[in-house]
Amino acid sequence: MSLLDTKILVIGAGIGGLTVARALALRGADVTVLEQAPEISEVGAGLQVSPNGFAVLRALGLDAALTERAVEAQAVCLRDYGGARVVRIDLSHLEMRGYYFLHRADLIDILADGARAAGAKLRLLQKVVSVTPGDRPRVDLANGAALSADLVIGADGLKSTAREALNGVIAPFFTRQIAWRAVVPEDETQPFEAQVFMGPHRHLVSYPLRGGRQRNIVAVQERAAWAAESWSQEDDPMALRAAFGDFCPEVQDILSRIDKVHLWGLFRHPVATAWHGGGVALMGDAAHPTLPFMAQGACMALEDAWVLADELDGPGAMDARLARYQGRRRDRTQRIVTAANGNAWKYHLSFGPLRWAAHTAMRFGGAIAPDRMARQFDWIYGHDVTARPNGR
Ligand SMILES: Cc1cc2nc3c(=O)[nH]c(=O)nc-3n(C[C@H](O)[C@H](O)[C@H](O)COP(=O)(O)OP(=O)(O)OC[C@H]3O[C@@H](n4cnc5c(N)ncnc54)[C@H](O)[C@@H]3O)c2cc1C
């Protein structure tokens, strides 16, 4: 069976779903994307696309659209919460170039246009309530309709119905960390750098968006009080200002510009054991939800999309192609999720002498081997999934 004869349903018009829709439609598949929302839209927040994610957008012909709307990142600057610089990681030392900051809504626009232009059909108000794997997998919709296809791709995010169909219900656990996020106006004079301010039990990341006219903020705090795992729950900006009230004046200035802020609880989920079965495949957050500390959730979804399309376009029965897809993806995504799980404590050291020692070590490392600071991430950022043409 060639992809030309293959009817594919993709659940979810998010970052992964729209990307795989374009990748498969370009290879000749008949692709329909089912999205529960009434429109293709996005929460107001920024996103980092590192070179490994950018490589996929380039291979799909979307790089020019992205660079037109994104800010190319020059560096990541780690600072103490008093404002002192600990180390500046110069991104020009990365093995693979192309590190961008952009608004999520802009990325979704680019991907939706790209999917439509390749011939994929995007259908809104199509909430999937159940997925039934089988010889001809089926999805049931909230509006009572039932659809079947040769393949169903679950790109339905954190609370995936497709994941549940293949793996059962797996309860996540609260990490006792919460994150606020906001976008504020900016005056275009700031350097194109991410600033990470590290304090006891808290850190705040900020970077410019949209030509430097906006600034994205993600502020993380360790705390016992539970918060929902939702990207759309609003909070009072005063709560965020109070939580970071002892950070330096630069942070206070950024926080003073917030008029709307969202709060989300950070949960750990295991990487799915079964990524495919009975003509159903998982990708993106549906397969491997991650904490945000490596900023790789979207990039992993982009990588999945390329590899899934690449393997589906290869030889063998559907099950064998999907097994190759899982084989190429599971270990890498597990490694990134594990790295993200371990990252927060490094920013949050609260014991003074330990803090001092850690910061001194980072400062020293940055001074004697600045390229090594950046190159420690090459295993993530230098990985180009499009460079392996599936043996064909
Ligand atoms: C504040 C924030 C900052 C982030 N920053 C970064 C970053 O800098 N870099 C990075 O790489 N990642 C980042 N991430 C993570 C990244 O956004 C996610 O990992 C990524 O969006 C996952 O893509 P996805 O396509 O799997 O899921 P999503 O983008 O969540 O898309 C899922 C889609 O499925 C739809 N859907 C869900 N259920 C159903 C259903 N039953 N029926 C029909 N449709 C359904 C949803 O409406 C949605 O459109 C961030 C996340 C957050 C919240």
The ligand as an SDF file (V2000), in Angstrom:
LIG
                    3D

 53 58  0  0  0  0  0  0  0  0999 V2000
    3.5190   27.9170   28.4190 C   0  0  0  0  0  0  0  0  0  0  0  0
    4.1540   26.8690   27.5830 C   0  0  0  0  0  0  0  0  0  0  0  0
    5.3980   27.1220   27.0380 C   0  0  0  0  0  0  0  0  0  0  0  0
    6.0090   26.1650   26.2490 C   0  0  0  0  0  0  0  0  0  0  0  0
    7.2110   26.4490   25.7050 N   0  0  0  0  0  0  0  0  0  0  0  0
    7.7890   25.5690   24.8660 C   0  0  0  0  0  0  0  0  0  0  0  0
    9.0020   25.8960   24.1970 C   0  0  0  0  0  0  0  0  0  0  0  0
    9.5710   26.9720   24.3980 O   0  0  0  0  0  0  0  0  0  0  0  0
    9.5290   24.9940   23.3130 N   0  0  0  0  0  0  0  0  0  0  0  0
    8.9370   23.8060   23.0760 C   0  0  0  0  0  0  0  0  0  0  0  0
    9.4660   23.0220   22.2570 O   0  0  0  0  0  0  0  0  0  0  0  0
    7.7760   23.4440   23.7260 N   0  0  0  0  0  0  0  0  0  0  0  0
    7.1900   24.3050   24.5840 C   0  0  0  0  0  0  0  0  0  0  0  0
    6.0180   23.9870   25.2180 N   0  0  0  0  0  0  0  0  0  0  0  0
    5.4140   22.6650   25.0150 C   0  0  0  0  0  0  0  0  0  0  0  0
    4.6600   22.5980   23.7250 C   0  0  0  0  0  0  0  0  0  0  0  0
    3.8090   23.7070   23.5770 O   0  0  0  0  0  0  0  0  0  0  0  0
    3.8500   21.3060   23.6500 C   0  0  0  0  0  0  0  0  0  0  0  0
    4.7020   20.2360   23.9480 O   0  0  0  0  0  0  0  0  0  0  0  0
    3.3090   21.1760   22.2240 C   0  0  0  0  0  0  0  0  0  0  0  0
    2.2960   22.1270   22.0170 O   0  0  0  0  0  0  0  0  0  0  0  0
    2.7560   19.7800   21.9810 C   0  0  0  0  0  0  0  0  0  0  0  0
    2.1870   19.7170   20.7080 O   0  0  0  0  0  0  0  0  0  0  0  0
    1.0040   18.6950   20.4160 P   0  0  0  0  0  0  0  0  0  0  0  0
    0.6300   18.9130   18.9990 O   0  0  0  0  0  0  0  0  0  0  0  0
    1.3860   17.3560   20.8680 O   0  0  0  0  0  0  0  0  0  0  0  0
   -0.1720   19.1600   21.3660 O   0  0  0  0  0  0  0  0  0  0  0  0
   -0.9800   20.5110   21.3700 P   0  0  0  0  0  0  0  0  0  0  0  0
   -0.1900   21.5990   20.7100 O   0  0  0  0  0  0  0  0  0  0  0  0
   -1.4480   20.6790   22.7660 O   0  0  0  0  0  0  0  0  0  0  0  0
   -2.2370   20.2380   20.4370 O   0  0  0  0  0  0  0  0  0  0  0  0
   -3.2590   19.3160   20.7600 C   0  0  0  0  0  0  0  0  0  0  0  0
   -4.4930   19.6930   19.9410 C   0  0  0  0  0  0  0  0  0  0  0  0
   -5.4400   18.6390   20.0380 O   0  0  0  0  0  0  0  0  0  0  0  0
   -6.7170   19.1820   20.2420 C   0  0  0  0  0  0  0  0  0  0  0  0
   -7.5090   18.1530   20.9280 N   0  0  0  0  0  0  0  0  0  0  0  0
   -7.2990   17.6580   22.1750 C   0  0  0  0  0  0  0  0  0  0  0  0
   -8.1970   16.7110   22.4630 N   0  0  0  0  0  0  0  0  0  0  0  0
   -9.0050   16.5940   21.3820 C   0  0  0  0  0  0  0  0  0  0  0  0
  -10.1310   15.7800   21.0810 C   0  0  0  0  0  0  0  0  0  0  0  0
  -10.5910   14.8910   21.9580 N   0  0  0  0  0  0  0  0  0  0  0  0
  -10.7300   15.9160   19.8600 N   0  0  0  0  0  0  0  0  0  0  0  0
  -10.2530   16.8000   18.9330 C   0  0  0  0  0  0  0  0  0  0  0  0
   -9.1800   17.6200   19.1930 N   0  0  0  0  0  0  0  0  0  0  0  0
   -8.5670   17.5040   20.3910 C   0  0  0  0  0  0  0  0  0  0  0  0
   -6.4590   20.4170   21.1000 C   0  0  0  0  0  0  0  0  0  0  0  0
   -7.5330   21.3370   21.0510 O   0  0  0  0  0  0  0  0  0  0  0  0
   -5.1860   20.9600   20.4390 C   0  0  0  0  0  0  0  0  0  0  0  0
   -5.4730   21.7970   19.3420 O   0  0  0  0  0  0  0  0  0  0  0  0
    5.3760   24.9100   26.0300 C   0  0  0  0  0  0  0  0  0  0  0  0
    4.1270   24.6520   26.5980 C   0  0  0  0  0  0  0  0  0  0  0  0
    3.5240   25.6220   27.3700 C   0  0  0  0  0  0  0  0  0  0  0  0
    2.1720   25.3650   27.9810 C   0  0  0  0  0  0  0  0  0  0  0  0
  1  2  1  0
  2  3  1  0
  2 52  2  0
  3  4  2  0
  4  5  1  0
  4 50  1  0
  5  6  2  0
  6  7  1  0
  6 13  1  0
  7  8  2  0
  7  9  1  0
  9 10  1  0
 10 11  2  0
 10 12  1  0
 12 13  2  0
 13 14  1  0
 14 15  1  0
 14 50  1  0
 15 16  1  0
 16 17  1  0
 16 18  1  0
 18 19  1  0
 18 20  1  0
 20 21  1  0
 20 22  1  0
 22 23  1  0
 23 24  1  0
 24 25  2  0
 24 26  1  0
 24 27  1  0
 27 28  1  0
 28 29  2  0
 28 30  1  0
 28 31  1  0
 31 32  1  0
 32 33  1  0
 33 34  1  0
 33 48  1  0
 34 35  1  0
 35 36  1  0
 35 46  1  0
 36 37  1  0
 36 45  1  0
 37 38  2  0
 38 39  1  0
 39 40  1  0
 39 45  2  0
 40 41  1  0
 40 42  2  0
 42 43  1  0
 43 44  2  0
 44 45  1  0
 46 47  1  0
 46 48  1  0
 48 49  1  0
 50 51  2  0
 51 52  1  0
 52 53  1  0
M  END
$$$$
